[in-house]
Amino acid sequence: MLNSLPADDVRTKTERVIKPVTGLLDDENKKIRTDYEDTTRKVFIKANEYLAALPAS
């Protein structure tokens, strides 16, 4: 089942100006930026190892 809120957001937010940041994905949001490939791979490997070590339920 999928429902949507009748408002734009849960909380009201004041207008603000934010500085641009470089994200994990490239400018087309399709691939991980080359600068972050190794670190991201290591994060996923560690997460996979952690989850694999959990007892089966």
C-alpha positions as semicolon CSV with decimal commas, in nm:
position;residue;x (nm);y (nm);z (nm)
1;M;0,000;0,000;0,000
2;L;0,133;0,344;-0,089
3;N;-0,005;0,668;0,050
4;S;0,116;1,024;0,020
5;L;0,099;1,317;0,256
6;P;-0,140;1,601;0,177
7;A;0,143;1,851;0,245
8;D;0,486;1,908;0,091
9;D;0,666;1,789;0,404
10;V;0,605;1,670;0,758
11;R;0,768;1,974;0,919
12;T;0,745;2,339;0,822
13;K;1,085;2,475;0,726
14;T;1,206;2,830;0,697
15;E;1,363;2,945;0,372
16;R;1,740;2,914;0,372
17;V;2,034;2,944;0,141
18;I;2,264;2,645;0,136
19;K;2,609;2,612;-0,009
20;P;2,663;2,359;-0,287
21;V;2,825;2,029;-0,196
22;T;2,982;1,753;-0,399
23;G;2,778;1,437;-0,363
24;L;2,871;1,073;-0,383
25;L;2,721;1,040;-0,731
26;D;2,836;1,204;-1,052
27;D;2,657;1,505;-1,201
28;E;2,414;1,275;-1,384
29;N;2,342;1,082;-1,060
30;K;2,427;0,756;-1,236
31;K;2,772;0,650;-1,112
32;I;2,979;0,688;-0,798
33;R;3,242;0,958;-0,843
34;T;3,587;0,813;-0,913
35;D;3,725;0,989;-0,603
36;Y;3,485;0,791;-0,382
37;E;3,490;0,446;-0,547
38;D;3,744;0,278;-0,318
39;T;3,606;0,419;0,005
40;T;3,248;0,337;-0,094
41;R;3,345;-0,018;-0,191
42;K;3,508;-0,064;0,152
43;V;3,194;0,063;0,329
44;F;2,976;-0,188;0,142
45;I;3,221;-0,473;0,204
46;K;3,219;-0,399;0,578
47;A;2,839;-0,376;0,582
48;N;2,813;-0,705;0,395
49;E;3,054;-0,876;0,636
50;Y;2,858;-0,745;0,934
51;L;2,525;-0,859;0,795
52;A;2,664;-1,198;0,693
53;A;2,781;-1,257;1,051
54;L;2,437;-1,199;1,200
55;P;2,250;-1,509;1,310
56;A;1,977;-1,621;1,071
57;S;1,630;-1,546;1,196
